[in-house]
Amino acid sequence: MLPTADAFLPELQFQTSRSSGPGGQNVNKVESRVELRFRLFESQLLTEEQKQTLQQKLASKLTSEGELLVVAQEDRSQLRNKETALRKFHELLRQALHKPKARRATKPSKGAVRQRLESKKKHGDKKANRGRVDY
């Protein structure tokens, strides 16, 4: 089970920088871009199995030092970008650690098979009765 987002706060590092994109002079003055860094293999909250799973599934998002990097710069506010980065981080972990339900093979019931065959027979009879009418 995944710990809550607040539980990860002591293990997260935040770094701010100037954002690109719209914002007028605000972009040139304010560091609103937030970069969240999480050292995956130093985490005390995750089990070794979870760390291995995350390493495999999030390999493209990990740096060479094994840090998970999440960036948010959609908003003009540093606080809202920080909240967005936290939300993205928790969603990434949740999706990567989700175990899909195992599928079980099933077969159609006898009634369903009988109904399908009867329907096919009716359809075939209907088509067979089409054609020229002899007088």
N, C-alpha and C positions, 0 to 999 in steps of 0.2 A: 504494500500500500504506500502511496506517495504522501509524504508529510505536507503540511499546509505551506502556503507561500511565505508566511511570516517566519516559519521555522528556518527557512534558508537565509534570511537576512544577514546573520552574522558571517555567513560564508560567501557572500556576494561582495564584489568590488564594483563601484560605480566610477565612471570617468566621464567628464563633460568636455565638449568642444563646440566650436561654432558650427552651426548647421548650414547646409546648403539649401537652395530653393527659395520659395517666396517668403516674404517677411519684411521687405523694405530695409530701412536702416537697422532695424532690430537684429537682422541676421549678422550685420557687421559688428555689433556691440555685445550681444548676449550669447553666452554658451548654453544653447538650449538642446543640443544633441546629446543624448545619453547613451553611453556604452556600458553594458552590464557584462561583467566577467565572472565566471564560476569555475573554480578549479575542481574538475570532476573527480580526479583520483585522490584529492585531499579531503573530500567531503566525509563528515562524520555521520550524516543523516542517511546515506544510501548504503545498501549492502553491496558486497562485491559482485553479486549476480546482476544487480541493477546497474552498477558501474560498467560492467562488460556489455550489457544490453545497450546502454546509452552510447558507449564508445562505437559500437557497430552501427546503430541506427542514425546517430548524429555525427558521423565521421566528417561530413562535409562542413559542419559548423564548428568543429573543434580546431583550435590552433595547434601548431606543432608542439607547444608545451602542454597540451591537454586541457586547455581552457575552452569552455563553451562561451561563445561570444554572441550577444544579442544587442542589436542597435535599434534605437527609436529616435526619429527626428521628424515625425509627422506634424507635431504641434509647435507652436511658438513658445509654449511654456515648458520650462525644464521639469517642473513637478509632474505635469501631465505626461511628458515623455518618459519620466522615470516610472510612473505607474504603468504606462504602455509596455515598457521593457520588462517589468515584473510580470505582467499578464502574459506577454509572449513567452517568457522563460518558463512559467508554470505550465502553459499550454503545450510547449515543446516537450517538457518532461512527461506530462500526462499522456500525450499521444505516443511517445516513444516507448513508454512502459506499459501501455495498454496491451493486454493479452486477448486476442480474439477468441471467441467461443469456439470450441472444437465442433466440427461438423460431424454428424452421424449419418451414415447411409440409410436411406429409407426406400421403401418400394410402395407403389400405389396399392390401395386396397382392392380386393376382388370385385367389389361393387363398382369402383371407379373404372377398372379395366373393362367390366361387362358393359357399363354405360358408354364408354368410348367406342367399343366395338359395335354396339347397337347403333350408335350415331353414324359411324362410318358405313354400316350396312344400309341404313336409310338413305344416306346421301348417294351411295352407289346405285341403289334402286331408282332414285329420282332421276339420276343421269341416264340410266339404262332405258328408262321409259321415254326419253326424248327422241326425236327423230321423225322420219316420214310416217305419215298415216296412210295406209292403203285403203282405198274404197272398193 
